[in-house]
């Protein structure tokens, strides 16, 4: 389902109001400027995913209502819930552009991309001020907070930035964004085009969003590892 944007989306004041809330909650890593650019649309999509809304990336009546509503306090885990909300998977589209924080709550930057090896996320590239840090952040440092990424290995922003500015690690890994637009194959048959990934809290790729001639489907990840990163045209093999 697609929610058409309001005419208000062109109004800088409305966009700035949305950006102010997104920045306050760590979805946008810069102050409000009233521009509905790509970074703002990614932040809107991340906010919508976190709130359980239809993810469109556009300003809509539903989004404005959610933006103006106070954030609900997290429910106390029940004995039978198994804390499912805390470990729900992240989609690549929602994760990209999300704010990354130190354990003390300082905003360090935003997720630029996810690095994959075989069928697991191993690190994230963090961008600050338009430039990626030289060292990827290990996936294990990402917190499990209802789908919001947080740095949990540092007690302060200074220590976290020191980690991100350390000597670059030699990671033979895929940029997850390279898989987007790749062919999804089942055997010798082309099913469609990969549009998104679902990643578990432990980094395992759970499945792919695939655009087919009949519409979008969610397909589980197959047992075959990702192709060699030297491949020009990534191919995802579905079970």
Phi and psi in degrees as GROMACS dihedral restraints (atoms count N, CA, C in turn):
[ dihedral_restraints ]
;  ai    aj    ak    al  type     phi  dphi    fc
    3     4     5     6     1  -115.4    20    10
    4     5     6     7     1   129.9    20    10
    6     7     8     9     1   -99.0    20    10
    7     8     9    10     1   111.3    20    10
    9    10    11    12     1   -60.6    20    10
   10    11    12    13     1   143.9    20    10
   12    13    14    15     1   -69.7    20    10
   13    14    15    16     1   150.9    20    10
   15    16    17    18     1   -74.1    20    10
   16    17    18    19     1   158.8    20    10
   18    19    20    21     1   -60.4    20    10
   19    20    21    22     1   -26.2    20    10
   21    22    23    24     1   -61.4    20    10
   22    23    24    25     1   -21.1    20    10
   24    25    26    27     1   -61.0    20    10
   25    26    27    28     1   -22.3    20    10
   27    28    29    30     1   -83.7    20    10
   28    29    30    31     1    -9.5    20    10
   30    31    32    33     1   -84.9    20    10
   31    32    33    34     1   121.9    20    10
   33    34    35    36     1   -62.1    20    10
   34    35    36    37     1   -32.9    20    10
   36    37    38    39     1   -65.7    20    10
   37    38    39    40     1   -41.6    20    10
   39    40    41    42     1   -66.1    20    10
   40    41    42    43     1   -44.8    20    10
   42    43    44    45     1   -61.9    20    10
   43    44    45    46     1   -41.5    20    10
   45    46    47    48     1   -63.5    20    10
   46    47    48    49     1   -37.5    20    10
   48    49    50    51     1   -63.1    20    10
   49    50    51    52     1   -42.3    20    10
   51    52    53    54     1   -64.6    20    10
   52    53    54    55     1   -45.2    20    10
   54    55    56    57     1   -63.4    20    10
   55    56    57    58     1   -36.7    20    10
   57    58    59    60     1   -60.0    20    10
   58    59    60    61     1   -43.9    20    10
   60    61    62    63     1   -68.6    20    10
   61    62    63    64     1   -41.0    20    10
   63    64    65    66     1   -63.4    20    10
   64    65    66    67     1   -39.8    20    10
   66    67    68    69     1   -67.7    20    10
   67    68    69    70     1   -40.5    20    10
   69    70    71    72     1   -63.4    20    10
   70    71    72    73     1   -31.6    20    10
   72    73    74    75     1   -98.1    20    10
   73    74    75    76     1     4.9    20    10
   75    76    77    78     1    87.2    20    10
   76    77    78    79     1     8.7    20    10
   78    79    80    81     1   -82.2    20    10
   79    80    81    82     1   -24.8    20    10
   81    82    83    84     1  -124.3    20    10
   82    83    84    85     1   130.0    20    10
   84    85    86    87     1   -95.7    20    10
   85    86    87    88     1    24.7    20    10
   87    88    89    90     1  -147.0    20    10
   88    89    90    91     1   158.5    20    10
   90    91    92    93     1   -66.1    20    10
   91    92    93    94     1   165.8    20    10
   93    94    95    96     1   -66.1    20    10
   94    95    96    97     1   138.4    20    10
   96    97    98    99     1  -134.6    20    10
   97    98    99   100     1     1.3    20    10
   99   100   101   102     1    79.8    20    10
  100   101   102   103     1     6.7    20    10
  102   103   104   105     1  -102.3    20    10
  103   104   105   106     1   125.9    20    10
  105   106   107   108     1   -88.3    20    10
  106   107   108   109     1    72.2    20    10
  108   109   110   111     1   -95.6    20    10
  109   110   111   112     1  -173.1    20    10
  111   112   113   114     1   -62.7    20    10
  112   113   114   115     1   -41.7    20    10
  114   115   116   117     1   -62.8    20    10
  115   116   117   118     1   -38.9    20    10
  117   118   119   120     1   -67.8    20    10
  118   119   120   121     1   -40.9    20    10
  120   121   122   123     1   -64.9    20    10
  121   122   123   124     1   -37.4    20    10
  123   124   125   126     1   -64.6    20    10
  124   125   126   127     1   -40.9    20    10
  126   127   128   129     1   -65.1    20    10
  127   128   129   130     1   -39.5    20    10
  129   130   131   132     1   -61.3    20    10
  130   131   132   133     1   -44.8    20    10
  132   133   134   135     1   -61.1    20    10
  133   134   135   136     1   -40.9    20    10
  135   136   137   138     1   -64.8    20    10
  136   137   138   139     1   -42.0    20    10
  138   139   140   141     1   -61.6    20    10
  139   140   141   142     1   -45.4    20    10
  141   142   143   144     1   -61.6    20    10
  142   143   144   145     1   -42.2    20    10
  144   145   146   147     1   -63.8    20    10
  145   146   147   148     1   -40.7    20    10
  147   148   149   150     1   -66.2    20    10
  148   149   150   151     1   -32.3    20    10
  150   151   152   153     1   -91.6    20    10
  151   152   153   154     1     0.9    20    10
  153   154   155   156     1    75.8    20    10
  154   155   156   157     1    23.2    20    10
  156   157   158   159     1   -91.8    20    10
  157   158   159   160     1   167.1    20    10
  159   160   161   162     1   -64.0    20    10
  160   161   162   163     1   127.6    20    10
  162   163   164   165     1   -85.3    20    10
  163   164   165   166     1   112.1    20    10
  165   166   167   168     1  -123.8    20    10
  166   167   168   169     1   -28.4    20    10
  168   169   170   171     1    79.0    20    10
  169   170   171   172     1     8.1    20    10
  171   172   173   174     1  -114.8    20    10
  172   173   174   175     1   156.5    20    10
  174   175   176   177     1   -75.9    20    10
  175   176   177   178     1   128.0    20    10
  177   178   179   180     1  -144.1    20    10
  178   179   180   181     1   167.6    20    10
  180   181   182   183     1   -56.7    20    10
  181   182   183   184     1   -40.1    20    10
  183   184   185   186     1   -65.2    20    10
  184   185   186   187     1   -41.6    20    10
  186   187   188   189     1   -63.7    20    10
  187   188   189   190     1   -46.1    20    10
  189   190   191   192     1   -61.9    20    10
  190   191   192   193     1   -37.2    20    10
  192   193   194   195     1   -64.3    20    10
  193   194   195   196     1   -41.7    20    10
  195   196   197   198     1   -70.0    20    10
  196   197   198   199     1   -37.2    20    10
  198   199   200   201     1   -62.6    20    10
  199   200   201   202     1   -39.8    20    10
  201   202   203   204     1   -80.2    20    10
  202   203   204   205     1   -16.7    20    10
  204   205   206   207     1   -81.2    20    10
  205   206   207   208     1   142.6    20    10
  207   208   209   210     1   -66.1    20    10
  208   209   210   211     1   146.6    20    10
  210   211   212   213     1   -70.9    20    10
  211   212   213   214     1   130.8    20    10
  213   214   215   216     1   -68.5    20    10
  214   215   216   217     1   141.5    20    10
  216   217   218   219     1   -68.0    20    10
  217   218   219   220     1   141.9    20    10
  219   220   221   222     1   -62.6    20    10
  220   221   222   223     1   135.9    20    10
  222   223   224   225     1   -71.6    20    10
  223   224   225   226     1   144.4    20    10
  225   226   227   228     1   -68.3    20    10
  226   227   228   229     1   135.0    20    10
  228   229   230   231     1   -63.6    20    10
  229   230   231   232     1   136.4    20    10
  231   232   233   234     1   -90.6    20    10
  232   233   234   235     1   167.8    20    10
  234   235   236   237     1   -67.2    20    10
  235   236   237   238     1   -19.7    20    10
  237   238   239   240     1  -110.8    20    10
  238   239   240   241     1    -3.9    20    10
  240   241   242   243     1   -76.7    20    10
  241   242   243   244     1   -24.7    20    10
  243   244   245   246     1    59.6    20    10
  244   245   246   247     1    24.3    20    10
  246   247   248   249     1    47.8    20    10
  247   248   249   250     1    46.7    20    10
  249   250   251   252     1   -60.7    20    10
  250   251   252   253     1   -36.3    20    10
  252   253   254   255     1   -64.6    20    10
  253   254   255   256     1   -31.9    20    10
  255   256   257   258     1   -74.7    20    10
  256   257   258   259     1   -19.7    20    10
  258   259   260   261     1  -119.4    20    10
  259   260   261   262     1    19.5    20    10
  261   262   263   264     1   -65.5    20    10
  262   263   264   265     1   151.1    20    10
  264   265   266   267     1   -68.9    20    10
  265   266   267   268     1   157.9    20    10
  267   268   269   270     1  -103.4    20    10
  268   269   270   271     1   141.5    20    10
  270   271   272   273     1   -93.1    20    10
  271   272   273   274     1   149.1    20    10
  273   274   275   276     1   -61.3    20    10
  274   275   276   277     1   -40.0    20    10
  276   277   278   279     1   -64.7    20    10
  277   278   279   280     1   -36.8    20    10
  279   280   281   282     1   -76.2    20    10
  280   281   282   283     1   -35.1    20    10
  282   283   284   285     1   -71.5    20    10
  283   284   285   286     1   -37.6    20    10
  285   286   287   288     1   -65.0    20    10
  286   287   288   289     1   124.7    20    10
  288   289   290   291     1    93.8    20    10
  289   290   291   292     1    -9.5    20    10
  291   292   293   294     1   -68.4    20    10
  292   293   294   295     1   146.8    20    10
  294   295   296   297     1   -69.6    20    10
  295   296   297   298     1   143.1    20    10
  297   298   299   300     1  -113.3    20    10
  298   299   300   301     1   129.9    20    10
  300   301   302   303     1  -119.6    20    10
  301   302   303   304     1   154.3    20    10
  303   304   305   306     1   -76.6    20    10
  304   305   306   307     1   171.2    20    10
  306   307   308   309     1   -63.2    20    10
  307   308   309   310     1   -24.9    20    10
  309   310   311   312     1   -83.5    20    10
  310   311   312   313     1    -3.5    20    10
  312   313   314   315     1    99.7    20    10
  313   314   315   316     1    -2.1    20    10
  315   316   317   318     1   -69.6    20    10
  316   317   318   319     1   137.4    20    10
  318   319   320   321     1   -80.2    20    10
  319   320   321   322     1   120.5    20    10
  321   322   323   324     1   -97.2    20    10
  322   323   324   325     1   -30.0    20    10
  324   325   326   327     1   164.9    20    10
  325   326   327   328     1  -151.8    20    10
  327   328   329   330     1  -138.9    20    10
  328   329   330   331     1   157.9    20    10
  330   331   332   333     1   -71.5    20    10
  331   332   333   334     1   123.5    20    10
  333   334   335   336     1   -95.9    20    10
  334   335   336   337     1   -36.5    20    10
  336   337   338   339     1  -166.8    20    10
  337   338   339   340     1   167.2    20    10
  339   340   341   342     1  -117.4    20    10
  340   341   342   343     1   136.9    20    10
  342   343   344   345     1   -99.4    20    10
  343   344   345   346     1   133.2    20    10
  345   346   347   348     1  -118.9    20    10
  346   347   348   349     1   145.2    20    10
  348   349   350   351     1  -133.9    20    10
  349   350   351   352     1   131.4    20    10
  351   352   353   354     1    55.2    20    10
  352   353   354   355     1  -115.0    20    10
  354   355   356   357     1  -120.9    20    10
  355   356   357   358     1    34.7    20    10
  357   358   359   360     1  -135.8    20    10
  358   359   360   361     1   147.5    20    10
  360   361   362   363     1   -78.4    20    10
  361   362   363   364     1   129.7    20    10
  363   364   365   366     1  -113.5    20    10
  364   365   366   367     1   -19.5    20    10
  366   367   368   369     1  -165.9    20    10
  367   368   369   370     1   166.1    20    10
  369   370   371   372     1  -125.7    20    10
  370   371   372   373     1   145.5    20    10
  372   373   374   375     1   -91.7    20    10
  373   374   375   376     1   124.2    20    10
  375   376   377   378     1  -104.1    20    10
  376   377   378   379     1   131.0    20    10
  378   379   380   381     1  -111.1    20    10
  379   380   381   382     1   137.8    20    10
  381   382   383   384     1  -139.1    20    10
  382   383   384   385     1   128.8    20    10
  384   385   386   387     1    62.5    20    10
  385   386   387   388     1    28.7    20    10
  387   388   389   390     1    87.5    20    10
  388   389   390   391     1    -5.2    20    10
  390   391   392   393     1  -124.3    20    10
  391   392   393   394     1   130.8    20    10
  393   394   395   396     1   -68.6    20    10
  394   395   396   397     1   144.6    20    10
  396   397   398   399     1   -64.0    20    10
  397   398   399   400     1   152.1    20    10
  399   400   401   402     1   -69.2    20    10
  400   401   402   403     1   -25.1    20    10
  402   403   404   405     1  -114.3    20    10
  403   404   405   406     1   125.6    20    10
  405   406   407   408     1   -63.7    20    10
  406   407   408   409     1   149.4    20    10
  408   409   410   411     1   -87.7    20    10
  409   410   411   412     1   124.7    20    10
  411   412   413   414     1   -56.6    20    10
  412   413   414   415     1   139.5    20    10
  414   415   416   417     1   -57.0    20    10
  415   416   417   418     1   -33.5    20    10
  417   418   419   420     1   -62.7    20    10
  418   419   420   421     1   -18.4    20    10
  420   421   422   423     1   -82.8    20    10
  421   422   423   424     1    -9.0    20    10
  423   424   425   426     1   -77.3    20    10
  424   425   426   427     1   131.6    20    10
  426   427   428   429     1   -81.8    20    10
  427   428   429   430     1   159.9    20    10
  429   430   431   432     1  -102.1    20    10
  430   431   432   433     1    87.2    20    10
  432   433   434   435     1  -128.5    20    10
  433   434   435   436     1    76.1    20    10
  435   436   437   438     1    49.8    20    10
  436   437   438   439     1    40.7    20    10
  438   439   440   441     1    88.0    20    10
  439   440   441   442     1    -3.6    20    10
  441   442   443   444     1   -92.7    20    10
  442   443   444   445     1   126.9    20    10
  444   445   446   447     1   -75.1    20    10
  445   446   447   448     1   137.0    20    10
  447   448   449   450     1  -143.4    20    10
  448   449   450   451     1   143.6    20    10
  450   451   452   453     1   -79.0    20    10
  451   452   453   454     1   125.0    20    10
  453   454   455   456     1  -119.3    20    10
  454   455   456   457     1     4.4    20    10
  456   457   458   459     1   -94.0    20    10
  457   458   459   460     1    -8.6    20    10
  459   460   461   462     1  -120.4    20    10
  460   461   462   463     1   145.7    20    10
  462   463   464   465     1   -85.7    20    10
  463   464   465   466     1   -14.7    20    10
  465   466   467   468     1  -145.2    20    10
  466   467   468   469     1   164.6    20    10
  468   469   470   471     1   -63.7    20    10
  469   470   471   472     1   -37.2    20    10
  471   472   473   474     1   -62.0    20    10
  472   473   474   475     1   -42.7    20    10
  474   475   476   477     1   -68.1    20    10
  475   476   477   478     1   -37.9    20    10
  477   478   479   480     1   -65.6    20    10
  478   479   480   481     1   -42.0    20    10
  480   481   482   483     1   -67.3    20    10
  481   482   483   484     1   -32.2    20    10
  483   484   485   486     1   -63.5    20    10
  484   485   486   487     1   -39.1    20    10
  486   487   488   489     1   -63.2    20    10
  487   488   489   490     1   -44.5    20    10
  489   490   491   492     1   -72.0    20    10
  490   491   492   493     1   -20.9    20    10
  492   493   494   495     1  -101.8    20    10
  493   494   495   496     1    11.0    20    10
  495   496   497   498     1   -70.0    20    10
  496   497   498   499     1   175.8    20    10
  498   499   500   501     1   -57.4    20    10
  499   500   501   502     1   131.0    20    10
  501   502   503   504     1   -56.8    20    10
  502   503   504   505     1   135.3    20    10
  504   505   506   507     1   -80.7    20    10
  505   506   507   508     1   145.5    20    10
  507   508   509   510     1   -88.0    20    10
  508   509   510   511     1    93.2    20    10
  510   511   512   513     1  -107.9    20    10
  511   512   513   514     1   113.5    20    10
  513   514   515   516     1   -82.1    20    10
  514   515   516   517     1    85.1    20    10
  516   517   518   519     1  -142.3    20    10
  517   518   519   520     1   157.3    20    10
  519   520   521   522     1   -83.9    20    10
  520   521   522   523     1   143.6    20    10
  522   523   524   525     1   -76.7    20    10
  523   524   525   526     1   125.3    20    10
  525   526   527   528     1   -59.3    20    10
  526   527   528   529     1   -32.7    20    10
  528   529   530   531     1   -62.8    20    10
  529   530   531   532     1   -21.8    20    10
  531   532   533   534     1   -68.5    20    10
  532   533   534   535     1   -24.2    20    10
  534   535   536   537     1   -75.1    20    10
  535   536   537   538     1   -23.5    20    10
  537   538   539   540     1   -68.0    20    10
  538   539   540   541     1   128.6    20    10
  540   541   542   543     1    92.9    20    10
  541   542   543   544     1    -8.0    20    10
  543   544   545   546     1   -75.7    20    10
  544   545   546   547     1   161.5    20    10
  546   547   548   549     1   -76.8    20    10
  547   548   549   550     1   137.2    20    10
  549   550   551   552     1  -101.5    20    10
  550   551   552   553     1   119.3    20    10
  552   553   554   555     1  -116.0    20    10
  553   554   555   556     1   145.1    20    10
  555   556   557   558     1  -125.7    20    10
  556   557   558   559     1   102.6    20    10
  558   559   560   561     1    68.5    20    10
  559   560   561   562     1  -128.8    20    10
  561   562   563   564     1   -94.3    20    10
  562   563   564   565     1     1.0    20    10
  564   565   566   567     1   -97.2    20    10
  565   566   567   568     1   133.2    20    10
  567   568   569   570     1   -82.0    20    10
  568   569   570   571     1   121.1    20    10
  570   571   572   573     1   -86.5    20    10
  571   572   573   574     1   -40.5    20    10
  573   574   575   576     1   170.7    20    10
  574   575   576   577     1  -151.2    20    10
  576   577   578   579     1  -121.7    20    10
  577   578   579   580     1   135.3    20    10
  579   580   581   582     1   -71.6    20    10
  580   581   582   583     1   127.6    20    10
  582   583   584   585     1  -115.1    20    10
  583   584   585   586     1   -16.2    20    10
  585   586   587   588     1  -166.1    20    10
  586   587   588   589     1   165.0    20    10
  588   589   590   591     1  -126.4    20    10
  589   590   591   592     1   149.5    20    10
  591   592   593   594     1  -111.2    20    10
  592   593   594   595     1   127.1    20    10
  594   595   596   597     1  -122.2    20    10
  595   596   597   598     1   128.4    20    10
  597   598   599   600     1   -73.8    20    10
  598   599   600   601     1   165.0    20    10
  600   601   602   603     1   -59.2    20    10
  601   602   603   604     1   -29.5    20    10
  603   604   605   606     1   -86.5    20    10
  604   605   606   607     1     2.5    20    10
  606   607   608   609     1    99.7    20    10
  607   608   609   610     1   -10.9    20    10
  609   610   611   612     1   -67.6    20    10
  610   611   612   613     1   134.5    20    10
  612   613   614   615     1   -75.8    20    10
  613   614   615   616     1   118.9    20    10
  615   616   617   618     1   -87.2    20    10
  616   617   618   619     1   -33.3    20    10
  618   619   620   621     1  -178.2    20    10
  619   620   621   622     1  -178.3    20    10
  621   622   623   624     1  -130.8    20    10
  622   623   624   625     1   145.1    20    10
  624   625   626   627     1   -90.3    20    10
  625   626   627   628     1   128.4    20    10
  627   628   629   630     1  -126.9    20    10
  628   629   630   631     1   128.4    20    10
  630   631   632   633     1   -88.9    20    10
  631   632   633   634     1   118.0    20    10
  633   634   635   636     1  -112.5    20    10
  634   635   636   637     1   169.5    20    10
  636   637   638   639     1   -59.0    20    10
  637   638   639   640     1   -23.0    20    10
  639   640   641   642     1   -99.2    20    10
  640   641   642   643     1     6.1    20    10
  642   643   644   645     1   121.9    20    10
  643   644   645   646     1  -178.5    20    10
  645   646   647   648     1   -83.8    20    10
  646   647   648   649     1   141.4    20    10
  648   649   650   651     1  -129.6    20    10
  649   650   651   652     1   161.4    20    10
  651   652   653   654     1  -108.9    20    10
  652   653   654   655     1   121.5    20    10
  654   655   656   657     1  -115.6    20    10
  655   656   657   658     1   135.7    20    10
  657   658   659   660     1   -66.3    20    10
  658   659   660   661     1   152.8    20    10
  660   661   662   663     1   -69.3    20    10
  661   662   663   664     1   138.4    20    10
  663   664   665   666     1   -84.4    20    10
  664   665   666   667     1   175.6    20    10
  666   667   668   669     1   -78.1    20    10
  667   668   669   670     1    -8.9    20    10
  669   670   671   672     1   -82.7    20    10
  670   671   672   673     1   130.6    20    10
  672   673   674   675     1   -62.4    20    10
  673   674   675   676     1   164.8    20    10
  675   676   677   678     1   -63.8    20    10
  676   677   678   679     1   153.9    20    10
  678   679   680   681     1   -66.2    20    10
  679   680   681   682     1   163.6    20    10
  681   682   683   684     1   -58.7    20    10
  682   683   684   685     1   139.6    20    10
  684   685   686   687     1   -68.3    20    10
  685   686   687   688     1    -8.5    20    10
  687   688   689   690     1   -78.5    20    10
  688   689   690   691     1   -11.9    20    10
  690   691   692   693     1   -62.7    20    10
  691   692   693   694     1   138.5    20    10
  693   694   695   696     1   -77.3    20    10
  694   695   696   697     1   -35.6    20    10
  696   697   698   699     1  -123.0    20    10
  697   698   699   700     1    96.6    20    10
  699   700   701   702     1   -58.3    20    10
  700   701   702   703     1   140.0    20    10
  702   703   704   705     1  -125.6    20    10
  703   704   705   706     1   127.8    20    10
  705   706   707   708     1  -100.9    20    10
  706   707   708   709     1   125.8    20    10
  708   709   710   711     1   -96.6    20    10
  709   710   711   712     1   124.7    20    10
  711   712   713   714     1   -97.8    20    10
  712   713   714   715     1   150.2    20    10
